[in-house]
Amino acid sequence: MTAAIGIKVHQAYYRSKQLDHLGLIAEMYIVPDQTKRIVPIGQAVKAMVLNGLGLVNRSLYLSEPFFSNKPVGRLIGKGIEAKHLNDEVLGRVLDTIYASGPEQLYWQFAS
């Protein structure tokens, strides 16, 4: 079991959080798109991959609680919070991927 460490610097407290393997995976993922979404498609896919690592058949509604104690801005993208990674947002991303053709997306990753 690991615990967060608190350090007092100039009357401000900084706390570290355990990233484990999530930080490595997050850095290798899709570049965010430039749409007006709070969570761009690439970052939403990254969140689903990070949430699903080691958890087979993880339901989308469990994404927000999963990220509630993680440094989401660091892992997924600046300005994104756990509350943005809810099942409604992630479901719309999956619908968008389906509408544009998941096969095309797969071939982009595979090549």
Phi, psi and omega in degrees: 000133178251151180237149177290145181253130178258133180234129179264119180229117178049050178065011176246145180254133176242135179239141176263155177233148181283120179264334185051226181277350185297323180297320179295315181294318182299324182287339184265005191264192190295141174288135182296147176276171186254034178277179181270017177289148173293316177246105178299158184305312182300320180287327176293319177297318177302316180298318180293323178293313180298319180292327184273351181299117178080358182237094182289139178059038179289127180286146181298327182293347178269000181293314181300312177297325179300317183274357185297333180246021179247155177282079188301317180301326180282320183281316188260311180167149182302134179088353179266135180240165180304323181295339178282344184260055181264172184294332179293313180295313182292325176296319177296324177296316178297322176297319179296317178297317180297316181295328181272353177098098181297335179296319179299317179297318179300316181293329175294321178289321185287334184267000000 
